Amino acid sequence: MDRRQQKTRASIFRAFSKLLETKSFNNITVQEIIDEANIGRSTFYAHFETKDELLKAMCTDIFHHVFSKDLRSEETHDFSSDNNGLQSKLTHILYHLKDSEKDISGILSSESGELFMGYFKGYLSEMFGKYLSEVQADAPEEFVLNHLVGSFAEAVKWWIKSKMQYMPEEIAAYYMAVI
């Protein structure tokens, strides 16, 4: 994707995020996104076929880095030297969600929340699958994986609803203590 396309895509994401702050997902129209992004209809459809596809792309962009294999030093956190442990990975994820708080809160507070959580759980399932050996449980792996994914997703929803009053390190430590 060239710079112009990246800039347009970012503009569409910003417009969508801004609309999600005040309107529910189902009540946002493509025309409102187009107007807010100050682009043409054909430009929007060159990037996304539907509003659902826009949401999926937005989630994918957020999750692509959040769930990357290599953790590196970033503005709000640095896990580059602790790249292997589950607690570090969870804390890293929480920092990225905190950095994207406005977008995430807007998405979760509307009907799009279930779509977002579905995408999120898919990424979590893949990530937790790599750490199953760290979890000692006398239960089938599929059950343990489902429990880890579901409980962490619900912990994140709780954390966001409580306005992220706890630091990511605290939430990750609480989660690890419970599992």
C-alpha positions as CSV (number, residue, x, y, z in Angstrom):
1,M,0.0,0.0,0.0
2,D,1.5,3.4,-1.0
3,R,1.5,6.4,1.4
4,R,-1.5,8.0,-0.1
5,Q,-3.5,4.8,0.4
6,Q,-2.2,4.5,3.9
7,K,-3.2,8.1,4.6
8,T,-6.7,7.5,3.3
9,R,-7.1,4.3,5.2
10,A,-6.0,6.1,8.4
11,S,-8.4,8.9,7.7
12,I,-11.3,6.4,7.4
13,F,-10.3,4.7,10.6
14,R,-10.2,8.1,12.5
15,A,-13.6,9.0,11.1
16,F,-15.0,5.7,12.1
17,S,-13.5,5.9,15.6
18,K,-14.9,9.4,16.0
19,L,-18.4,8.3,15.0
20,L,-18.2,5.3,17.3
21,E,-17.7,7.7,20.2
22,T,-21.2,9.2,19.8
23,K,-23.2,6.6,17.8
24,S,-23.8,2.9,17.9
25,F,-22.3,0.8,15.2
26,N,-25.6,-0.1,13.6
27,N,-26.6,3.6,13.4
28,I,-23.5,4.7,11.6
29,T,-23.9,4.9,7.8
30,V,-21.2,4.7,5.2
31,Q,-22.1,8.2,4.1
32,E,-21.4,9.5,7.6
33,I,-18.0,7.8,7.5
34,I,-17.3,9.3,4.0
35,D,-18.3,12.8,5.2
36,E,-16.3,12.6,8.4
37,A,-13.2,11.3,6.5
38,N,-13.7,13.9,3.7
39,I,-13.4,11.3,1.0
40,G,-15.5,10.1,-2.0
41,R,-17.8,7.1,-1.9
42,S,-15.7,5.3,-4.5
43,T,-12.6,5.9,-2.4
44,F,-14.3,4.3,0.6
45,Y,-15.4,1.3,-1.4
46,A,-11.9,0.9,-2.9
47,H,-10.7,0.2,0.6
48,F,-13.7,-1.6,2.2
49,E,-16.7,-3.3,0.8
50,T,-18.8,-2.8,3.9
51,K,-18.9,-1.2,7.3
52,D,-18.4,-4.7,8.9
53,E,-15.2,-5.1,6.8
54,L,-14.0,-1.7,8.0
55,L,-14.5,-2.8,11.6
56,K,-12.7,-6.1,10.9
57,A,-9.8,-4.2,9.3
58,M,-9.6,-1.8,12.2
59,C,-9.5,-4.7,14.6
60,T,-6.9,-6.5,12.5
61,D,-4.7,-3.4,12.4
62,I,-5.0,-3.1,16.2
63,F,-4.4,-6.8,16.8
64,H,-1.6,-7.3,14.2
65,H,0.9,-5.5,16.4
66,V,-0.6,-6.3,19.7
67,F,-0.2,-10.0,19.0
68,S,3.1,-9.9,17.2
69,K,5.7,-12.5,18.0
70,D,8.4,-10.0,18.9
71,L,7.9,-7.5,21.7
72,R,9.9,-4.3,21.3
73,S,10.4,-1.1,23.1
74,E,7.6,1.3,22.6
75,E,6.6,4.7,23.8
76,T,4.3,3.5,26.7
77,H,6.0,0.2,27.5
78,D,9.1,-2.0,26.9
79,F,8.9,-5.7,26.9
80,S,11.7,-6.3,24.5
81,S,13.9,-8.0,27.1
82,D,11.1,-10.3,28.4
83,N,9.7,-11.8,25.3
84,N,8.7,-15.3,26.4
85,G,6.4,-15.3,29.4
86,L,2.6,-15.4,29.3
87,Q,2.3,-12.6,31.9
88,S,4.6,-10.3,29.9
89,K,2.6,-11.0,26.7
90,L,-0.7,-10.3,28.5
91,T,0.7,-7.1,29.9
92,H,1.8,-6.1,26.4
93,I,-1.6,-6.7,25.1
94,L,-3.2,-4.6,27.8
95,Y,-0.9,-1.7,27.2
96,H,-1.9,-1.7,23.5
97,L,-5.5,-1.8,24.5
98,K,-4.9,1.1,26.8
99,D,-3.1,3.0,24.1
100,S,-6.2,2.4,21.8
101,E,-8.6,3.1,24.7
102,K,-10.8,5.6,22.8
103,D,-11.2,3.3,19.8
104,I,-11.8,0.2,21.9
105,S,-14.3,1.9,24.2
106,G,-16.3,3.1,21.3
107,I,-16.3,-0.3,19.7
108,L,-17.2,-2.2,22.8
109,S,-20.0,0.2,23.8
110,S,-22.0,-0.5,20.7
111,E,-23.3,-3.5,18.8
112,S,-19.9,-3.8,17.2
113,G,-18.6,-5.0,20.6
114,E,-19.6,-8.6,19.9
115,L,-17.8,-8.6,16.5
116,F,-14.7,-7.0,18.1
117,M,-14.7,-9.6,20.9
118,G,-15.1,-12.4,18.3
119,Y,-12.0,-11.2,16.5
120,F,-10.1,-10.6,19.8
121,K,-10.9,-14.1,21.0
122,G,-9.6,-15.5,17.7
123,Y,-6.3,-13.8,18.3
124,L,-6.3,-14.8,22.0
125,S,-6.9,-18.4,21.1
126,E,-3.9,-18.5,18.8
127,M,-1.7,-16.8,21.4
128,F,-2.9,-18.8,24.4
129,G,-2.4,-22.0,22.4
130,K,1.3,-21.3,22.5
131,Y,1.3,-21.1,26.3
132,L,-0.8,-24.1,27.2
133,S,2.3,-25.9,28.5
134,E,2.6,-23.2,31.2
135,V,-0.8,-23.8,32.5
136,Q,-1.2,-26.8,34.8
137,A,-4.8,-28.2,34.7
138,D,-6.3,-31.6,34.9
139,A,-8.7,-30.9,31.9
140,P,-8.7,-31.4,28.1
141,E,-6.6,-28.8,26.3
142,E,-9.6,-27.5,24.4
143,F,-11.4,-26.8,27.6
144,V,-8.4,-25.0,29.1
145,L,-7.9,-23.0,26.0
146,N,-11.6,-22.0,25.9
147,H,-11.4,-21.0,29.6
148,L,-8.2,-18.9,29.2
149,V,-9.6,-17.1,26.2
150,G,-13.0,-16.4,27.6
151,S,-11.8,-15.4,31.1
152,F,-9.2,-13.0,29.7
153,A,-11.6,-11.5,27.2
154,E,-14.1,-10.9,30.1
155,A,-11.3,-9.5,32.3
156,V,-10.5,-7.0,29.5
157,K,-14.1,-6.0,29.2
158,W,-14.3,-5.5,32.9
159,W,-11.1,-3.5,32.9
160,I,-12.3,-1.2,30.1
161,K,-15.7,-0.7,31.8
162,S,-13.9,0.3,35.0
163,K,-12.2,3.0,32.9
164,M,-8.8,1.1,33.1
165,Q,-8.3,2.3,36.7
166,Y,-5.7,-0.5,37.2
167,M,-2.3,-0.6,35.4
168,P,-1.8,-3.3,32.8
169,E,0.8,-5.0,35.0
170,E,-1.8,-5.3,37.8
171,I,-4.5,-6.8,35.6
172,A,-2.1,-9.3,34.1
173,A,-0.9,-10.3,37.6
174,Y,-4.5,-10.6,38.8
175,Y,-5.3,-12.8,35.8
176,M,-2.3,-15.0,36.3
177,A,-3.1,-15.4,40.1
178,V,-6.6,-16.6,39.2
179,I,-5.6,-19.0,36.5
